[in-house]
Amino acid sequence: MANQWFRMYAEFVTDPKVQMLSEADQRRYIMLLCIRCNGHVTLHDEEIAFQLRVSADEWAKTKAVLVGKGLIDEGANPVNWDKRQMRSDSSAERVARHREKKKNADVTLQKQVANGLDTDTEESKQSSNEDCVASKQATNCPHQKIIDLYGSHLPGLPYPRIWEGRRQQNLASRWRWVLTARKPDGARYATDTESALSFFDRFFAYVSRSDFLTGRDGKWQGCDLGWLMKAENFAKVLSGNYENKEAA
């Protein structure tokens, strides 16, 4: 499997087989994983020695140690590579799925717009088109940009090192809400990606002014991006539940 990255498991620091290696052999083992990640599965020993920038004798000694530890086979292939590197890690497969999803969304959007042109008045046509565009944009939540805005305004709160599962789903839901919900006067909170990001920028700036949410008042230290993106908490913040109370 050729890829730009591979899975490196935390047990590397505690695995006795690895920790009994010299630092030089540990480094060469990691370099060998990188070589395998690039798709090289049939390199000869001379080629590997060149890639590692060591002599043939040095590589032969290291290879013997790694084979003896059961970390690679005689062909210099990392043991259990395919088992530990999952198919879902392939960027090509993810890109193909993303392009297919985008293609289907474009077709759906075109059909919706065409249907609107056949039946709506000029005013309803514009509203329908806006709904379609907003719906399309709402499916493409720019997670990292929003995380960066959070980190910029709230550097004192925990920064999400892993962003997946329920927390990722909650943020995507809040993103869709910002692009599709309407205010009491009928206007949208945001009409496009740029204005939606501006909404989150203002949202995090608003949170940063709360002594309770930032922990400045010492009453609570549980706020982070995952907590803020839960529907109930998001609504409470927008409702002003955590604004600072003026001193009597």
C-alpha positions as CSV (number, residue, x, y, z in Angstrom):
1,M,0.0,0.0,0.0
2,A,1.5,3.3,-1.1
3,N,0.4,6.2,1.1
4,Q,1.6,9.5,2.5
5,W,1.4,8.2,6.1
6,F,1.1,5.0,8.1
7,R,-0.3,4.0,11.5
8,M,2.3,4.2,14.3
9,Y,1.0,2.6,17.4
10,A,1.7,4.0,20.9
11,E,2.9,0.6,22.2
12,F,6.1,1.3,20.3
13,V,7.4,2.9,23.5
14,T,6.6,-0.1,25.7
15,D,7.1,-3.1,23.4
16,P,10.1,-5.0,24.9
17,K,11.2,-6.2,21.4
18,V,11.5,-2.5,20.3
19,Q,13.0,-1.2,23.6
20,M,15.7,-3.9,23.5
21,L,16.9,-2.4,20.2
22,S,19.7,0.2,20.1
23,E,18.6,3.7,19.2
24,A,20.2,3.2,15.7
25,D,18.3,0.1,15.1
26,Q,15.1,1.7,16.3
27,R,15.6,4.5,13.8
28,R,16.4,2.1,11.0
29,Y,13.2,0.1,11.8
30,I,11.1,3.2,11.5
31,M,12.8,4.2,8.3
32,L,12.0,0.7,7.0
33,L,8.3,1.3,7.8
34,C,8.5,4.6,5.8
35,I,10.0,2.7,2.9
36,R,7.2,0.1,3.1
37,C,4.6,2.9,3.3
38,N,5.9,4.3,0.0
39,G,4.9,1.0,-1.7
40,H,8.4,-0.6,-1.8
41,V,7.9,-4.3,-1.1
42,T,10.7,-6.0,-3.1
43,L,13.8,-3.9,-2.3
44,H,17.1,-5.7,-2.3
45,D,19.4,-5.3,0.7
46,E,21.7,-3.0,-1.2
47,E,18.8,-0.7,-2.1
48,I,17.7,-0.7,1.6
49,A,21.2,0.1,2.8
50,F,21.3,3.1,0.3
51,Q,17.8,4.3,1.5
52,L,19.0,4.1,5.1
53,R,22.3,5.8,4.3
54,V,24.3,3.0,6.0
55,S,26.8,0.5,4.7
56,A,25.8,-3.0,3.5
57,D,27.5,-4.5,6.6
58,E,25.6,-2.2,9.0
59,W,22.3,-3.0,7.3
60,A,23.1,-6.8,7.5
61,K,23.7,-6.5,11.2
62,T,20.5,-4.5,11.8
63,K,18.5,-6.8,9.6
64,A,19.6,-9.8,11.5
65,V,18.6,-8.1,14.8
66,L,15.1,-7.1,13.4
67,V,14.5,-10.6,12.0
68,G,15.5,-12.1,15.3
69,K,13.0,-9.9,17.1
70,G,10.3,-10.9,14.7
71,L,9.8,-7.3,13.5
72,I,10.6,-8.0,9.8
73,D,10.8,-11.2,7.7
74,E,13.8,-12.3,5.6
75,G,12.5,-10.1,2.7
76,A,12.8,-7.0,5.0
77,N,9.0,-6.7,5.1
78,P,7.5,-5.5,8.4
79,V,5.6,-8.3,10.1
80,N,1.8,-7.9,10.2
81,W,2.0,-4.7,8.0
82,D,-1.3,-5.4,6.2
83,K,-3.0,-6.3,9.4
84,R,-2.1,-3.1,11.1
85,Q,-2.5,-0.7,8.2
86,M,-6.2,-0.6,7.4
87,R,-7.8,-0.2,4.0
88,S,-9.6,2.9,5.2
89,D,-6.1,4.6,5.5
90,S,-5.8,4.7,1.8
91,S,-6.2,8.3,0.6
92,A,-7.0,7.2,-3.0
93,E,-10.1,5.3,-1.7
94,R,-11.2,8.2,0.4
95,V,-10.8,10.7,-2.4
96,A,-12.8,8.4,-4.8
97,R,-15.7,8.2,-2.2
98,H,-15.6,12.0,-1.7
99,R,-15.7,12.7,-5.5
100,E,-18.6,10.2,-6.0
101,K,-20.5,11.8,-3.1
102,K,-19.9,15.3,-4.5
103,K,-21.0,14.2,-8.0
104,N,-24.3,12.8,-6.6
105,A,-24.8,16.0,-4.6
106,D,-24.3,18.1,-7.7
107,V,-26.8,16.0,-9.7
108,T,-29.4,16.3,-6.9
109,L,-28.8,20.0,-6.7
110,Q,-29.4,20.4,-10.5
111,K,-32.6,18.4,-10.3
112,Q,-33.9,20.5,-7.4
113,V,-33.1,23.8,-9.2
114,A,-34.7,22.5,-12.4
115,N,-37.9,21.5,-10.6
116,G,-38.0,25.0,-9.0
117,L,-37.7,26.7,-12.4
118,D,-40.7,24.8,-13.6
119,T,-43.1,25.6,-10.8
120,D,-42.1,28.5,-8.7
121,T,-42.6,32.3,-8.9
122,E,-39.5,34.5,-9.3
123,E,-39.4,35.0,-5.5
124,S,-39.8,31.4,-4.7
125,K,-37.3,30.4,-7.3
126,Q,-34.6,32.5,-5.6
127,S,-35.6,31.0,-2.2
128,S,-35.4,27.5,-3.6
129,N,-32.0,28.0,-5.1
130,E,-30.7,29.5,-1.9
131,D,-32.0,26.5,0.0
132,C,-30.3,24.1,-2.4
133,V,-27.0,26.0,-2.2
134,A,-27.2,26.2,1.5
135,S,-28.0,22.5,1.7
136,K,-24.9,21.6,-0.4
137,Q,-22.6,23.8,1.6
138,A,-24.0,22.4,4.9
139,T,-22.7,18.9,3.9
140,N,-19.1,20.2,3.7
141,C,-18.2,21.2,7.2
142,P,-14.7,22.6,7.4
143,H,-13.8,21.0,10.7
144,Q,-10.2,22.1,10.8
145,K,-10.9,25.7,10.1
146,I,-13.5,25.8,12.9
147,I,-11.1,24.1,15.2
148,D,-8.5,26.7,14.4
149,L,-11.0,29.5,15.2
150,Y,-11.7,27.8,18.5
151,G,-8.0,27.6,19.3
152,S,-7.4,31.2,18.3
153,H,-10.1,32.6,20.6
154,L,-9.8,30.1,23.4
155,P,-6.1,29.1,23.9
156,G,-6.7,28.4,27.5
157,L,-9.2,25.6,26.9
158,P,-8.2,22.0,25.9
159,Y,-7.3,21.7,22.2
160,P,-8.8,18.6,20.5
161,R,-5.9,16.4,19.5
162,I,-8.3,13.8,18.1
163,W,-11.5,14.9,16.3
164,E,-13.7,12.0,15.3
165,G,-16.9,10.1,16.2
166,R,-19.7,11.8,18.1
167,R,-17.8,15.1,18.5
168,Q,-17.2,15.3,14.7
169,Q,-20.9,14.6,14.1
170,N,-22.0,17.2,16.5
171,L,-19.9,19.9,14.9
172,A,-21.2,18.9,11.4
173,S,-24.8,19.2,12.8
174,R,-24.1,22.7,14.3
175,W,-22.6,23.7,10.9
176,R,-25.7,22.6,9.1
177,W,-27.9,24.5,11.5
178,V,-26.0,27.7,11.0
179,L,-26.4,27.4,7.2
180,T,-30.1,26.3,7.2
181,A,-31.8,27.7,10.2
182,R,-33.6,31.1,10.0
183,K,-33.9,33.9,12.5
184,P,-37.4,35.0,13.7
185,D,-37.3,37.7,10.9
186,G,-36.8,35.0,8.3
187,A,-33.1,35.8,7.6
188,R,-30.5,33.2,7.7
189,Y,-27.7,33.1,10.3
190,A,-25.3,32.5,7.4
191,T,-25.7,32.3,3.6
192,D,-22.4,30.7,2.5
193,T,-19.3,29.1,3.8
194,E,-17.5,32.4,4.5
195,S,-20.4,33.9,6.5
196,A,-20.8,30.6,8.4
197,L,-17.2,30.6,9.4
198,S,-17.7,34.3,10.5
199,F,-20.6,33.1,12.7
200,F,-18.3,30.5,14.4
201,D,-15.6,33.2,14.8
202,R,-18.1,35.5,16.6
203,F,-19.4,32.5,18.6
204,F,-16.0,31.6,20.0
205,A,-15.2,35.2,20.7
206,Y,-18.4,35.4,22.6
207,V,-17.5,32.3,24.6
208,S,-14.0,33.8,25.4
209,R,-15.7,36.6,27.3
210,S,-17.5,34.2,29.7
211,D,-15.7,33.8,33.0
212,F,-17.6,30.6,33.7
213,L,-17.0,28.9,30.4
214,T,-13.3,29.8,30.3
215,G,-12.8,28.8,33.9
216,R,-11.6,32.2,35.0
217,D,-14.0,32.3,37.9
218,G,-12.7,28.9,39.2
219,K,-16.2,27.4,39.4
220,W,-15.9,24.9,36.5
221,Q,-13.2,23.5,34.2
222,G,-15.1,21.3,31.8
223,C,-15.6,23.4,28.7
224,D,-14.0,22.4,25.5
225,L,-14.9,22.3,21.8
226,G,-16.7,18.9,22.2
227,W,-18.8,20.3,25.0
228,L,-19.7,23.5,23.1
229,M,-20.8,21.6,20.0
230,K,-23.4,19.5,21.8
231,A,-26.9,20.7,20.7
232,E,-28.1,21.5,24.2
233,N,-24.9,23.4,25.3
234,F,-24.7,25.2,22.0
235,A,-28.3,26.5,22.4
236,K,-27.6,27.5,26.0
237,V,-24.6,29.6,25.0
238,L,-26.5,31.3,22.2
239,S,-29.3,32.0,24.7
240,G,-26.9,33.9,26.9
241,N,-27.0,31.5,29.8
242,Y,-23.3,31.9,30.6
243,E,-22.8,35.6,30.3
244,N,-21.0,37.3,33.1
245,K,-23.2,38.7,35.8
246,E,-22.6,42.3,36.7
247,A,-21.5,42.9,40.2
248,A,-24.2,44.2,42.5
